[in-house]
Amino acid sequence: MARQSANVHCLPADSTVRSALLDLQMNAFVELKGFLVEVQKTGAPQAWRSSLVRDDQGAGACEILWVTDVRELTP
């Protein structure tokens, strides 16, 4: 199950992508394009790092995706 699912935190690249993400309906099939990133905040104790493998689980296993394109798919 862990290899077939993902907890993806989406960071929109711009306001158009943000609007597209917010317009998605629950349970929609989507294609997201972008880049896995590391996020650093001034004053934060450590960076948020994206997982780079598909078989990890638990804390630190999520992906942080800088989303550059969103497309809703027809099932």
mmCIF file of the N, C-alpha and C atoms, coordinates in Angstrom:
data_MODEL
# 
_entry.id   MODEL 
# 
loop_
_atom_site.group_PDB 
_atom_site.id 
_atom_site.type_symbol 
_atom_site.label_atom_id 
_atom_site.label_alt_id 
_atom_site.label_comp_id 
_atom_site.label_asym_id 
_atom_site.label_entity_id 
_atom_site.label_seq_id 
_atom_site.pdbx_PDB_ins_code 
_atom_site.Cartn_x 
_atom_site.Cartn_y 
_atom_site.Cartn_z 
_atom_site.occupancy 
_atom_site.B_iso_or_equiv 
_atom_site.pdbx_formal_charge 
_atom_site.auth_seq_id 
_atom_site.auth_comp_id 
_atom_site.auth_asym_id 
_atom_site.auth_atom_id 
_atom_site.pdbx_PDB_model_num 
ATOM 1   N N  . MET A 1 1  ? 0.823   -1.190 0.000   1.00 0.00 ? 1  MET A N  1 
ATOM 2   C CA . MET A 1 1  ? 0.000   0.000  0.000   1.00 0.00 ? 1  MET A CA 1 
ATOM 3   C C  . MET A 1 1  ? 0.869   1.257  0.000   1.00 0.00 ? 1  MET A C  1 
ATOM 4   N N  . ALA A 1 2  ? 1.956   1.259  0.743   1.00 0.00 ? 2  ALA A N  1 
ATOM 5   C CA . ALA A 1 2  ? 2.795   2.457  0.847   1.00 0.00 ? 2  ALA A CA 1 
ATOM 6   C C  . ALA A 1 2  ? 3.381   2.861  -0.497  1.00 0.00 ? 2  ALA A C  1 
ATOM 7   N N  . ARG A 1 3  ? 3.664   1.898  -1.348  1.00 0.00 ? 3  ARG A N  1 
ATOM 8   C CA . ARG A 1 3  ? 4.238   2.224  -2.658  1.00 0.00 ? 3  ARG A CA 1 
ATOM 9   C C  . ARG A 1 3  ? 3.204   2.767  -3.641  1.00 0.00 ? 3  ARG A C  1 
ATOM 10  N N  . GLN A 1 4  ? 1.927   2.575  -3.348  1.00 0.00 ? 4  GLN A N  1 
ATOM 11  C CA . GLN A 1 4  ? 0.879   3.006  -4.263  1.00 0.00 ? 4  GLN A CA 1 
ATOM 12  C C  . GLN A 1 4  ? 0.149   4.253  -3.787  1.00 0.00 ? 4  GLN A C  1 
ATOM 13  N N  . SER A 1 5  ? 0.590   4.850  -2.692  1.00 0.00 ? 5  SER A N  1 
ATOM 14  C CA . SER A 1 5  ? -0.058  6.058  -2.194  1.00 0.00 ? 5  SER A CA 1 
ATOM 15  C C  . SER A 1 5  ? 1.014   7.072  -1.805  1.00 0.00 ? 5  SER A C  1 
ATOM 16  N N  . ALA A 1 6  ? 0.592   8.315  -1.681  1.00 0.00 ? 6  ALA A N  1 
ATOM 17  C CA . ALA A 1 6  ? 1.544   9.363  -1.324  1.00 0.00 ? 6  ALA A CA 1 
ATOM 18  C C  . ALA A 1 6  ? 0.822   10.472 -0.580  1.00 0.00 ? 6  ALA A C  1 
ATOM 19  N N  . ASN A 1 7  ? 1.521   11.090 0.325   1.00 0.00 ? 7  ASN A N  1 
ATOM 20  C CA . ASN A 1 7  ? 1.037   12.276 1.011   1.00 0.00 ? 7  ASN A CA 1 
ATOM 21  C C  . ASN A 1 7  ? 1.815   13.440 0.412   1.00 0.00 ? 7  ASN A C  1 
ATOM 22  N N  . VAL A 1 8  ? 1.166   14.168 -0.491  1.00 0.00 ? 8  VAL A N  1 
ATOM 23  C CA . VAL A 1 8  ? 1.847   15.224 -1.240  1.00 0.00 ? 8  VAL A CA 1 
ATOM 24  C C  . VAL A 1 8  ? 1.372   16.587 -0.758  1.00 0.00 ? 8  VAL A C  1 
ATOM 25  N N  . HIS A 1 9  ? 2.309   17.405 -0.320  1.00 0.00 ? 9  HIS A N  1 
ATOM 26  C CA . HIS A 1 9  ? 2.033   18.786 0.043   1.00 0.00 ? 9  HIS A CA 1 
ATOM 27  C C  . HIS A 1 9  ? 2.305   19.631 -1.192  1.00 0.00 ? 9  HIS A C  1 
ATOM 28  N N  . CYS A 1 10 ? 1.281   20.343 -1.672  1.00 0.00 ? 10 CYS A N  1 
ATOM 29  C CA . CYS A 1 10 ? 1.391   21.089 -2.924  1.00 0.00 ? 10 CYS A CA 1 
ATOM 30  C C  . CYS A 1 10 ? 1.662   22.565 -2.658  1.00 0.00 ? 10 CYS A C  1 
ATOM 31  N N  . LEU A 1 11 ? 2.735   23.065 -3.274  1.00 0.00 ? 11 LEU A N  1 
ATOM 32  C CA . LEU A 1 11 ? 3.070   24.480 -3.224  1.00 0.00 ? 11 LEU A CA 1 
ATOM 33  C C  . LEU A 1 11 ? 2.871   25.038 -4.632  1.00 0.00 ? 11 LEU A C  1 
ATOM 34  N N  . PRO A 1 12 ? 1.852   25.870 -4.841  1.00 0.00 ? 12 PRO A N  1 
ATOM 35  C CA . PRO A 1 12 ? 1.592   26.375 -6.186  1.00 0.00 ? 12 PRO A CA 1 
ATOM 36  C C  . PRO A 1 12 ? 2.689   27.332 -6.650  1.00 0.00 ? 12 PRO A C  1 
ATOM 37  N N  . ALA A 1 13 ? 3.078   27.196 -7.907  1.00 0.00 ? 13 ALA A N  1 
ATOM 38  C CA . ALA A 1 13 ? 4.128   28.037 -8.472  1.00 0.00 ? 13 ALA A CA 1 
ATOM 39  C C  . ALA A 1 13 ? 3.647   29.464 -8.724  1.00 0.00 ? 13 ALA A C  1 
ATOM 40  N N  . ASP A 1 14 ? 2.344   29.641 -8.945  1.00 0.00 ? 14 ASP A N  1 
ATOM 41  C CA . ASP A 1 14 ? 1.803   30.979 -9.195  1.00 0.00 ? 14 ASP A CA 1 
ATOM 42  C C  . ASP A 1 14 ? 0.306   30.994 -8.877  1.00 0.00 ? 14 ASP A C  1 
ATOM 43  N N  . SER A 1 15 ? -0.328  32.132 -9.061  1.00 0.00 ? 15 SER A N  1 
ATOM 44  C CA . SER A 1 15 ? -1.746  32.275 -8.701  1.00 0.00 ? 15 SER A CA 1 
ATOM 45  C C  . SER A 1 15 ? -2.658  31.447 -9.602  1.00 0.00 ? 15 SER A C  1 
ATOM 46  N N  . THR A 1 16 ? -2.275  31.221 -10.850 1.00 0.00 ? 16 THR A N  1 
ATOM 47  C CA . THR A 1 16 ? -3.080  30.394 -11.748 1.00 0.00 ? 16 THR A CA 1 
ATOM 48  C C  . THR A 1 16 ? -3.101  28.950 -11.272 1.00 0.00 ? 16 THR A C  1 
ATOM 49  N N  . VAL A 1 17 ? -1.944  28.439 -10.900 1.00 0.00 ? 17 VAL A N  1 
ATOM 50  C CA . VAL A 1 17 ? -1.853  27.067 -10.378 1.00 0.00 ? 17 VAL A CA 1 
ATOM 51  C C  . VAL A 1 17 ? -2.603  26.965 -9.056  1.00 0.00 ? 17 VAL A C  1 
ATOM 52  N N  . ARG A 1 18 ? -2.472  27.962 -8.204  1.00 0.00 ? 18 ARG A N  1 
ATOM 53  C CA . ARG A 1 18 ? -3.187  27.964 -6.918  1.00 0.00 ? 18 ARG A CA 1 
ATOM 54  C C  . ARG A 1 18 ? -4.694  27.866 -7.145  1.00 0.00 ? 18 ARG A C  1 
ATOM 55  N N  . SER A 1 19 ? -5.216  28.671 -8.056  1.00 0.00 ? 19 SER A N  1 
ATOM 56  C CA . SER A 1 19 ? -6.654  28.636 -8.355  1.00 0.00 ? 19 SER A CA 1 
ATOM 57  C C  . SER A 1 19 ? -7.079  27.270 -8.881  1.00 0.00 ? 19 SER A C  1 
ATOM 58  N N  . ALA A 1 20 ? -6.258  26.689 -9.744  1.00 0.00 ? 20 ALA A N  1 
ATOM 59  C CA . ALA A 1 20 ? -6.576  25.367 -10.299 1.00 0.00 ? 20 ALA A CA 1 
ATOM 60  C C  . ALA A 1 20 ? -6.604  24.309 -9.196  1.00 0.00 ? 20 ALA A C  1 
ATOM 61  N N  . LEU A 1 21 ? -5.660  24.367 -8.267  1.00 0.00 ? 21 LEU A N  1 
ATOM 62  C CA . LEU A 1 21 ? -5.646  23.419 -7.149  1.00 0.00 ? 21 LEU A CA 1 
ATOM 63  C C  . LEU A 1 21 ? -6.878  23.592 -6.262  1.00 0.00 ? 21 LEU A C  1 
ATOM 64  N N  . LEU A 1 22 ? -7.224  24.828 -5.977  1.00 0.00 ? 22 LEU A N  1 
ATOM 65  C CA . LEU A 1 22 ? -8.382  25.093 -5.112  1.00 0.00 ? 22 LEU A CA 1 
ATOM 66  C C  . LEU A 1 22 ? -9.703  24.710 -5.768  1.00 0.00 ? 22 LEU A C  1 
ATOM 67  N N  . ASP A 1 23 ? -9.751  24.706 -7.107  1.00 0.00 ? 23 ASP A N  1 
ATOM 68  C CA . ASP A 1 23 ? -10.975 24.360 -7.831  1.00 0.00 ? 23 ASP A CA 1 
ATOM 69  C C  . ASP A 1 23 ? -11.204 22.855 -7.963  1.00 0.00 ? 23 ASP A C  1 
ATOM 70  N N  . LEU A 1 24 ? -10.220 22.038 -7.614  1.00 0.00 ? 24 LEU A N  1 
ATOM 71  C CA . LEU A 1 24 ? -10.372 20.594 -7.738  1.00 0.00 ? 24 LEU A CA 1 
ATOM 72  C C  . LEU A 1 24 ? -11.447 20.074 -6.791  1.00 0.00 ? 24 LEU A C  1 
ATOM 73  N N  . GLN A 1 25 ? -12.228 19.132 -7.286  1.00 0.00 ? 25 GLN A N  1 
ATOM 74  C CA . GLN A 1 25 ? -13.256 18.495 -6.475  1.00 0.00 ? 25 GLN A CA 1 
ATOM 75  C C  . GLN A 1 25 ? -12.657 17.317 -5.712  1.00 0.00 ? 25 GLN A C  1 
ATOM 76  N N  . MET A 1 26 ? -13.248 16.980 -4.578  1.00 0.00 ? 26 MET A N  1 
ATOM 77  C CA . MET A 1 26 ? -12.809 15.834 -3.805  1.00 0.00 ? 26 MET A CA 1 
ATOM 78  C C  . MET A 1 26 ? -12.884 14.579 -4.670  1.00 0.00 ? 26 MET A C  1 
ATOM 79  N N  . ASN A 1 27 ? -11.896 13.718 -4.548  1.00 0.00 ? 27 ASN A N  1 
ATOM 80  C CA . ASN A 1 27 ? -11.796 12.454 -5.276  1.00 0.00 ? 27 ASN A CA 1 
ATOM 81  C C  . ASN A 1 27 ? -11.537 12.624 -6.768  1.00 0.00 ? 27 ASN A C  1 
ATOM 82  N N  . ALA A 1 28 ? -11.131 13.803 -7.189  1.00 0.00 ? 28 ALA A N  1 
ATOM 83  C CA . ALA A 1 28 ? -10.820 14.027 -8.602  1.00 0.00 ? 28 ALA A CA 1 
ATOM 84  C C  . ALA A 1 28 ? -9.536  13.290 -8.966  1.00 0.00 ? 28 ALA A C  1 
ATOM 85  N N  . PHE A 1 29 ? -9.452  12.870 -10.213 1.00 0.00 ? 29 PHE A N  1 
ATOM 86  C CA . PHE A 1 29 ? -8.221  12.308 -10.759 1.00 0.00 ? 29 PHE A CA 1 
ATOM 87  C C  . PHE A 1 29 ? -7.458  13.466 -11.386 1.00 0.00 ? 29 PHE A C  1 
ATOM 88  N N  . VAL A 1 30 ? -6.222  13.645 -10.974 1.00 0.00 ? 30 VAL A N  1 
ATOM 89  C CA . VAL A 1 30 ? -5.452  14.789 -11.460 1.00 0.00 ? 30 VAL A CA 1 
ATOM 90  C C  . VAL A 1 30 ? -4.042  14.381 -11.884 1.00 0.00 ? 30 VAL A C  1 
ATOM 91  N N  . GLU A 1 31 ? -3.476  15.191 -12.747 1.00 0.00 ? 31 GLU A N  1 
ATOM 92  C CA . GLU A 1 31 ? -2.073  15.073 -13.103 1.00 0.00 ? 31 GLU A CA 1 
ATOM 93  C C  . GLU A 1 31 ? -1.407  16.360 -12.629 1.00 0.00 ? 31 GLU A C  1 
ATOM 94  N N  . LEU A 1 32 ? -0.395  16.209 -11.798 1.00 0.00 ? 32 LEU A N  1 
ATOM 95  C CA . LEU A 1 32 ? 0.354   17.357 -11.298 1.00 0.00 ? 32 LEU A CA 1 
ATOM 96  C C  . LEU A 1 32 ? 1.757   17.296 -11.872 1.00 0.00 ? 32 LEU A C  1 
ATOM 97  N N  . LYS A 1 33 ? 2.242   18.428 -12.346 1.00 0.00 ? 33 LYS A N  1 
ATOM 98  C CA . LYS A 1 33 ? 3.614   18.517 -12.827 1.00 0.00 ? 33 LYS A CA 1 
ATOM 99  C C  . LYS A 1 33 ? 4.349   19.525 -11.958 1.00 0.00 ? 33 LYS A C  1 
ATOM 100 N N  . GLY A 1 34 ? 5.613   19.241 -11.698 1.00 0.00 ? 34 GLY A N  1 
ATOM 101 C CA . GLY A 1 34 ? 6.386   20.160 -10.885 1.00 0.00 ? 34 GLY A CA 1 
ATOM 102 C C  . GLY A 1 34 ? 7.696   19.541 -10.443 1.00 0.00 ? 34 GLY A C  1 
ATOM 103 N N  . PHE A 1 35 ? 8.170   20.006 -9.301  1.00 0.00 ? 35 PHE A N  1 
ATOM 104 C CA . PHE A 1 35 ? 9.478   19.601 -8.796  1.00 0.00 ? 35 PHE A CA 1 
ATOM 105 C C  . PHE A 1 35 ? 9.387   19.292 -7.308  1.00 0.00 ? 35 PHE A C  1 
ATOM 106 N N  . LEU A 1 36 ? 10.054  18.220 -6.887  1.00 0.00 ? 36 LEU A N  1 
ATOM 107 C CA . LEU A 1 36 ? 10.176  17.951 -5.464  1.00 0.00 ? 36 LEU A CA 1 
ATOM 108 C C  . LEU A 1 36 ? 11.160  18.964 -4.891  1.00 0.00 ? 36 LEU A C  1 
ATOM 109 N N  . VAL A 1 37 ? 10.802  19.559 -3.747  1.00 0.00 ? 37 VAL A N  1 
ATOM 110 C CA . VAL A 1 37 ? 11.619  20.642 -3.204  1.00 0.00 ? 37 VAL A CA 1 
ATOM 111 C C  . VAL A 1 37 ? 11.893  20.464 -1.721  1.00 0.00 ? 37 VAL A C  1 
ATOM 112 N N  . GLU A 1 38 ? 12.838  21.237 -1.254  1.00 0.00 ? 38 GLU A N  1 
ATOM 113 C CA . GLU A 1 38 ? 13.117  21.393 0.164   1.00 0.00 ? 38 GLU A CA 1 
ATOM 114 C C  . GLU A 1 38 ? 12.708  22.817 0.513   1.00 0.00 ? 38 GLU A C  1 
ATOM 115 N N  . VAL A 1 39 ? 11.980  22.982 1.610   1.00 0.00 ? 39 VAL A N  1 
ATOM 116 C CA . VAL A 1 39 ? 11.493  24.301 2.009   1.00 0.00 ? 39 VAL A CA 1 
ATOM 117 C C  . VAL A 1 39 ? 12.222  24.739 3.264   1.00 0.00 ? 39 VAL A C  1 
ATOM 118 N N  . GLN A 1 40 ? 12.769  25.945 3.218   1.00 0.00 ? 40 GLN A N  1 
ATOM 119 C CA . GLN A 1 40 ? 13.440  26.510 4.381   1.00 0.00 ? 40 GLN A CA 1 
ATOM 120 C C  . GLN A 1 40 ? 12.761  27.820 4.754   1.00 0.00 ? 40 GLN A C  1 
ATOM 121 N N  . LYS A 1 41 ? 12.548  28.015 6.032   1.00 0.00 ? 41 LYS A N  1 
ATOM 122 C CA . LYS A 1 41 ? 11.940  29.240 6.533   1.00 0.00 ? 41 LYS A CA 1 
ATOM 123 C C  . LYS A 1 41 ? 12.921  29.899 7.487   1.00 0.00 ? 41 LYS A C  1 
ATOM 124 N N  . THR A 1 42 ? 13.113  31.184 7.325   1.00 0.00 ? 42 THR A N  1 
ATOM 125 C CA . THR A 1 42 ? 14.009  31.918 8.201   1.00 0.00 ? 42 THR A CA 1 
ATOM 126 C C  . THR A 1 42 ? 13.585  31.720 9.647   1.00 0.00 ? 42 THR A C  1 
ATOM 127 N N  . GLY A 1 43 ? 14.517  31.325 10.478  1.00 0.00 ? 43 GLY A N  1 
ATOM 128 C CA . GLY A 1 43 ? 14.244  31.133 11.897  1.00 0.00 ? 43 GLY A CA 1 
ATOM 129 C C  . GLY A 1 43 ? 13.725  29.758 12.266  1.00 0.00 ? 43 GLY A C  1 
ATOM 130 N N  . ALA A 1 44 ? 13.362  28.948 11.271  1.00 0.00 ? 44 ALA A N  1 
ATOM 131 C CA . ALA A 1 44 ? 12.877  27.596 11.557  1.00 0.00 ? 44 ALA A CA 1 
ATOM 132 C C  . ALA A 1 44 ? 14.069  26.700 11.913  1.00 0.00 ? 44 ALA A C  1 
ATOM 133 N N  . PRO A 1 45 ? 13.868  25.749 12.831  1.00 0.00 ? 45 PRO A N  1 
ATOM 134 C CA . PRO A 1 45 ? 14.986  24.910 13.260  1.00 0.00 ? 45 PRO A CA 1 
ATOM 135 C C  . PRO A 1 45 ? 15.546  24.005 12.163  1.00 0.00 ? 45 PRO A C  1 
ATOM 136 N N  . GLN A 1 46 ? 14.720  23.607 11.206  1.00 0.00 ? 46 GLN A N  1 
ATOM 137 C CA . GLN A 1 46 ? 15.207  22.744 10.131  1.00 0.00 ? 46 GLN A CA 1 
ATOM 138 C C  . GLN A 1 46 ? 14.322  22.884 8.909   1.00 0.00 ? 46 GLN A C  1 
ATOM 139 N N  . ALA A 1 47 ? 14.833  22.440 7.780   1.00 0.00 ? 47 ALA A N  1 
ATOM 140 C CA . ALA A 1 47 ? 14.084  22.503 6.519   1.00 0.00 ? 47 ALA A CA 1 
ATOM 141 C C  . ALA A 1 47 ? 13.069  21.385 6.446   1.00 0.00 ? 47 ALA A C  1 
ATOM 142 N N  . TRP A 1 48 ? 12.019  21.600 5.647   1.00 0.00 ? 48 TRP A N  1 
ATOM 143 C CA . TRP A 1 48 ? 11.077  20.538 5.305   1.00 0.00 ? 48 TRP A CA 1 
ATOM 144 C C  . TRP A 1 48 ? 11.634  19.884 4.065   1.00 0.00 ? 48 TRP A C  1 
ATOM 145 N N  . ARG A 1 49 ? 11.921  18.605 4.135   1.00 0.00 ? 49 ARG A N  1 
ATOM 146 C CA . ARG A 1 49 ? 12.532  17.897 3.013   1.00 0.00 ? 49 ARG A CA 1 
ATOM 147 C C  . ARG A 1 49 ? 11.525  16.955 2.375   1.00 0.00 ? 49 ARG A C  1 
ATOM 148 N N  . SER A 1 50 ? 11.535  16.925 1.077   1.00 0.00 ? 50 SER A N  1 
ATOM 149 C CA . SER A 1 50 ? 10.674  16.030 0.336   1.00 0.00 ? 50 SER A CA 1 
ATOM 150 C C  . SER A 1 50 ? 11.288  14.633 0.318   1.00 0.00 ? 50 SER A C  1 
ATOM 151 N N  . SER A 1 51 ? 10.438  13.635 0.473   1.00 0.00 ? 51 SER A N  1 
ATOM 152 C CA . SER A 1 51 ? 10.888  12.261 0.301   1.00 0.00 ? 51 SER A CA 1 
ATOM 153 C C  . SER A 1 51 ? 11.268  12.061 -1.163  1.00 0.00 ? 51 SER A C  1 
ATOM 154 N N  . LEU A 1 52 ? 12.292  11.294 -1.407  1.00 0.00 ? 52 LEU A N  1 
ATOM 155 C CA . LEU A 1 52 ? 12.737  11.032 -2.777  1.00 0.00 ? 52 LEU A CA 1 
ATOM 156 C C  . LEU A 1 52 ? 12.623  9.565  -3.159  1.00 0.00 ? 52 LEU A C  1 
ATOM 157 N N  . VAL A 1 53 ? 11.997  8.762  -2.293  1.00 0.00 ? 53 VAL A N  1 
ATOM 158 C CA . VAL A 1 53 ? 11.810  7.344  -2.580  1.00 0.00 ? 53 VAL A CA 1 
ATOM 159 C C  . VAL A 1 53 ? 10.349  6.970  -2.390  1.00 0.00 ? 53 VAL A C  1 
ATOM 160 N N  . ARG A 1 54 ? 9.902   5.865  -2.985  1.00 0.00 ? 54 ARG A N  1 
ATOM 161 C CA . ARG A 1 54 ? 8.504   5.471  -2.921  1.00 0.00 ? 54 ARG A CA 1 
ATOM 162 C C  . ARG A 1 54 ? 8.194   4.440  -1.835  1.00 0.00 ? 54 ARG A C  1 
ATOM 163 N N  . ASP A 1 55 ? 9.193   3.895  -1.159  1.00 0.00 ? 55 ASP A N  1 
ATOM 164 C CA . ASP A 1 55 ? 8.894   2.836  -0.194  1.00 0.00 ? 55 ASP A CA 1 
ATOM 165 C C  . ASP A 1 55 ? 9.110   3.253  1.253   1.00 0.00 ? 55 ASP A C  1 
ATOM 166 N N  . ASP A 1 56 ? 9.158   4.565  1.526   1.00 0.00 ? 56 ASP A N  1 
ATOM 167 C CA . ASP A 1 56 ? 9.297   4.997  2.909   1.00 0.00 ? 56 ASP A CA 1 
ATOM 168 C C  . ASP A 1 56 ? 7.918   5.188  3.540   1.00 0.00 ? 56 ASP A C  1 
ATOM 169 N N  . GLN A 1 57 ? 7.903   5.224  4.865   1.00 0.00 ? 57 GLN A N  1 
ATOM 170 C CA . GLN A 1 57 ? 6.660   5.375  5.613   1.00 0.00 ? 57 GLN A CA 1 
ATOM 171 C C  . GLN A 1 57 ? 6.915   6.225  6.841   1.00 0.00 ? 57 GLN A C  1 
ATOM 172 N N  . GLY A 1 58 ? 5.827   6.767  7.410   1.00 0.00 ? 58 GLY A N  1 
ATOM 173 C CA . GLY A 1 58 ? 5.938   7.506  8.657   1.00 0.00 ? 58 GLY A CA 1 
ATOM 174 C C  . GLY A 1 58 ? 6.444   8.925  8.470   1.00 0.00 ? 58 GLY A C  1 
ATOM 175 N N  . ALA A 1 59 ? 6.938   9.513  9.575   1.00 0.00 ? 59 ALA A N  1 
ATOM 176 C CA . ALA A 1 59 ? 7.405   10.896 9.573   1.00 0.00 ? 59 ALA A CA 1 
ATOM 177 C C  . ALA A 1 59 ? 8.495   11.080 8.525   1.00 0.00 ? 59 ALA A C  1 
ATOM 178 N N  . GLY A 1 60 ? 8.375   12.129 7.729   1.00 0.00 ? 60 GLY A N  1 
ATOM 179 C CA . GLY A 1 60 ? 9.362   12.420 6.702   1.00 0.00 ? 60 GLY A CA 1 
ATOM 180 C C  . GLY A 1 60 ? 9.151   11.705 5.390   1.00 0.00 ? 60 GLY A C  1 
ATOM 181 N N  . ALA A 1 61 ? 8.057   10.960 5.274   1.00 0.00 ? 61 ALA A N  1 
ATOM 182 C CA . ALA A 1 61 ? 7.820   10.184 4.054   1.00 0.00 ? 61 ALA A CA 1 
ATOM 183 C C  . ALA A 1 61 ? 6.984   10.938 3.018   1.00 0.00 ? 61 ALA A C  1 
ATOM 184 N N  . CYS A 1 62 ? 6.580   12.157 3.309   1.00 0.00 ? 62 CYS A N  1 
ATOM 185 C CA . CYS A 1 62 ? 5.724   12.890 2.377   1.00 0.00 ? 62 CYS A CA 1 
ATOM 186 C C  . CYS A 1 62 ? 6.549   13.619 1.318   1.00 0.00 ? 62 CYS A C  1 
ATOM 187 N N  . GLU A 1 63 ? 5.873   13.931 0.221   1.00 0.00 ? 63 GLU A N  1 
ATOM 188 C CA . GLU A 1 63 ? 6.496   14.694 -0.852  1.00 0.00 ? 63 GLU A CA 1 
ATOM 189 C C  . GLU A 1 63 ? 6.048   16.146 -0.750  1.00 0.00 ? 63 GLU A C  1 
ATOM 190 N N  . ILE A 1 64 ? 6.954   17.057 -1.023  1.00 0.00 ? 64 ILE A N  1 
ATOM 191 C CA . ILE A 1 64 ? 6.633   18.478 -1.112  1.00 0.00 ? 64 ILE A CA 1 
ATOM 192 C C  . ILE A 1 64 ? 6.841   18.845 -2.574  1.00 0.00 ? 64 ILE A C  1 
ATOM 193 N N  . LEU A 1 65 ? 5.736   19.162 -3.257  1.00 0.00 ? 65 LEU A N  1 
ATOM 194 C CA . LEU A 1 65 ? 5.763   19.368 -4.697  1.00 0.00 ? 65 LEU A CA 1 
ATOM 195 C C  . LEU A 1 65 ? 5.503   20.824 -5.040  1.00 0.00 ? 65 LEU A C  1 
ATOM 196 N N  . TRP A 1 66 ? 6.483   21.464 -5.704  1.00 0.00 ? 66 TRP A N  1 
ATOM 197 C CA . TRP A 1 66 ? 6.320   22.800 -6.263  1.00 0.00 ? 66 TRP A CA 1 
ATOM 198 C C  . TRP A 1 66 ? 5.548   22.577 -7.565  1.00 0.00 ? 66 TRP A C  1 
ATOM 199 N N  . VAL A 1 67 ? 4.236   22.863 -7.553  1.00 0.00 ? 67 VAL A N  1 
ATOM 200 C CA . VAL A 1 67 ? 3.349   22.515 -8.668  1.00 0.00 ? 67 VAL A CA 1 
ATOM 201 C C  . VAL A 1 67 ? 3.398   23.604 -9.741  1.00 0.00 ? 67 VAL A C  1 
ATOM 202 N N  . THR A 1 68 ? 3.752   23.192 -10.961 1.00 0.00 ? 68 THR A N  1 
ATOM 203 C CA . THR A 1 68 ? 3.820   24.124 -12.078 1.00 0.00 ? 68 THR A CA 1 
ATOM 204 C C  . THR A 1 68 ? 2.652   23.965 -13.053 1.00 0.00 ? 68 THR A C  1 
ATOM 205 N N  . ASP A 1 69 ? 1.942   22.819 -12.964 1.00 0.00 ? 69 ASP A N  1 
ATOM 206 C CA . ASP A 1 69 ? 0.813   22.585 -13.866 1.00 0.00 ? 69 ASP A CA 1 
ATOM 207 C C  . ASP A 1 69 ? -0.157  21.599 -13.231 1.00 0.00 ? 69 ASP A C  1 
ATOM 208 N N  . VAL A 1 70 ? -1.440  21.852 -13.414 1.00 0.00 ? 70 VAL A N  1 
ATOM 209 C CA . VAL A 1 70 ? -2.505  20.991 -12.883 1.00 0.00 ? 70 VAL A CA 1 
ATOM 210 C C  . VAL A 1 70 ? -3.443  20.653 -14.026 1.00 0.00 ? 70 VAL A C  1 
ATOM 211 N N  . ARG A 1 71 ? -3.774  19.373 -14.127 1.00 0.00 ? 71 ARG A N  1 
ATOM 212 C CA . ARG A 1 71 ? -4.743  18.951 -15.141 1.00 0.00 ? 71 ARG A CA 1 
ATOM 213 C C  . ARG A 1 71 ? -5.676  17.925 -14.530 1.00 0.00 ? 71 ARG A C  1 
ATOM 214 N N  . GLU A 1 72 ? -6.977  18.214 -14.566 1.00 0.00 ? 72 GLU A N  1 
ATOM 215 C CA . GLU A 1 72 ? -7.964  17.251 -14.077 1.00 0.00 ? 72 GLU A CA 1 
ATOM 216 C C  . GLU A 1 72 ? -8.210  16.224 -15.171 1.00 0.00 ? 72 GLU A C  1 
ATOM 217 N N  . LEU A 1 73 ? -8.184  14.952 -14.798 1.00 0.00 ? 73 LEU A N  1 
ATOM 218 C CA . LEU A 1 73 ? -8.348  13.860 -15.749 1.00 0.00 ? 73 LEU A CA 1 
ATOM 219 C C  . LEU A 1 73 ? -9.761  13.314 -15.709 1.00 0.00 ? 73 LEU A C  1 
ATOM 220 N N  . THR A 1 74 ? -10.193 12.744 -16.811 1.00 0.00 ? 74 THR A N  1 
ATOM 221 C CA . THR A 1 74 ? -11.485 12.060 -16.861 1.00 0.00 ? 74 THR A CA 1 
ATOM 222 C C  . THR A 1 74 ? -11.239 10.582 -16.621 1.00 0.00 ? 74 THR A C  1 
ATOM 223 N N  . PRO A 1 75 ? -11.858 10.025 -15.553 1.00 0.00 ? 75 PRO A N  1 
ATOM 224 C CA . PRO A 1 75 ? -11.623 8.598  -15.257 1.00 0.00 ? 75 PRO A CA 1 
ATOM 225 C C  . PRO A 1 75 ? -12.172 7.677  -16.332 1.00 0.00 ? 75 PRO A C  1 
# 
